[in-house]
Amino acid sequence: MYDGMPAQVQAAVPPQLQPAPVAPPAEPAVESAPAEPDTCANCVAITYDDGPVADTNRLLDALHARDVRATFMVTGTNARENPDLVRRMRDDGHTVGNHTDTHPRLPLLDDAAIAAQLDASSAAIRTATGTSPRWMRPPYGETDARVAGLAGQRGLALALWDVDTLDWQHRNAEITCRAAVDQAQPGSVILMHDIHASTVDAAPCVIDGLRAKGLRPVSLDELIPDPEPGHTYVRR
Ligand code: NI
């Protein structure tokens, strides 16, 4: 009724009697650019500590055969002993991390000794690969605020794990495989040790088992592309 009135008549109607203005139609929601699909939603990191030793070459062959990138947390001692293997890790696309020089319990050391442990391992990795590591794993998973701080000053993020295969204890390939595959969830970090032949034997079973479960075995650099130095990661 009001809408049909001539404008000057509408103007004469007291404001309180005028109908509420019709709200303009809502702006259509702006289409945001489609988010990059999270291609790593089903990723798990498989990690190997304490090498490299001669048998690590067999593990590198197994990973290569299945087109998998993993992570190797190497000691400075073993990296200096086997620089060719550290170089192959780099060439094959694996993440190479710092596992200290001689594998001590870091929280028991003073700052200077912790720094020396980290620096010696990073130097050995740099000598073999030309690149400084971004990841470190404290031996036995033993860390504290001092260790994390000194690692952070060196550009190192700390990688612990949420799946422990206890491979070093039972040294049984079948149990290693079952522990890794059964406990792994999307985002998991799986702990193993390439210094044990049984763990090397288990690698094809671990990879095939994770894939059968719909998970994708990857390196730490794939799982967590931008680690924050000094931060401790247990999983993604
Ligand atoms: Ni270790």
Boltz pocket constraint, residues with backbone or C-beta under 6 A from the ligand:
constraints:
  - pocket:
      binder: B
      contacts: [[A, 49], [A, 50], [A, 99], [A, 103], [A, 138], [A, 139], [A, 140]]
      max_distance: 6.0
